[in-house]
């Protein structure tokens, strides 16, 4: 398990380094960011495909639509989006 965690962090840190156009002297920053992201994943118990996030989002949307207060919030958000467009 620890080896899997270190491997994940290593790959993520490398990806962050590549995304930043491979700067010199930033290895520690990328490693710490990768560690932070891994800890966040572990705390949220996120799956690899994000299924639980989609489920929570769908439940929240359903609850907002069913609630009279939620309907106002959804219609208000739609009006704001329309105003921006």
Secondary structure by P-SEA (a helix, b strand, c coil): caaaaaaaaaaaaaaaaaaacccccaaaaaaaaaaaaaaaaaaacccccaaaaaaaaaaaaaaaaacaaaaaaaaaaaaaaaaac
